[in-house]
Amino acid sequence: QMQLVESGGGLVQAGGSLRLSCAASTSIFSIYTMGWYRQAPGTQRELVASISSRGDIDYSDSVKGRFTISRDNTKNTVYLQMNSLKPDDTGTYYCNARVNDLMPPYWGRGTQVTVSS
């Protein structure tokens, strides 16, 4: 059973930056599509960014140009660099790992990001 552990969240002022990390306990990290999701209170969890095993990247429209997802397969870690943060970016950020649509994904426990205005 793979575990995902997020870190790097915190409190930051609008316009600031944070870098989230997600470390995976697996020796086959490279085969997983990794994603970052976020959930604000009273809202549904939404996809922020994803990076496939081949390096294909997708972003939600709300973070394009401000967030950058990357992965280091040698460290079994995926990152989310968040710049120009806005109060609307506030929420709990979750790391997600999936192999394909047939198997259930793995989830981390989340890390809180709070952006003050």
Buried (B, 14 or more C-beta within 10 A) or exposed (E): EEEBBBBBBEEBEEEBEBBBBBBBEBEEBEEBBBBBBBBBEEEEBEBBBBBBBEEEEBBBEEBEEBBBBBBEBEEBBBBBBBBEBBEEBBBBBBBBBBBEEEEEBBBBEBBEBBBEE
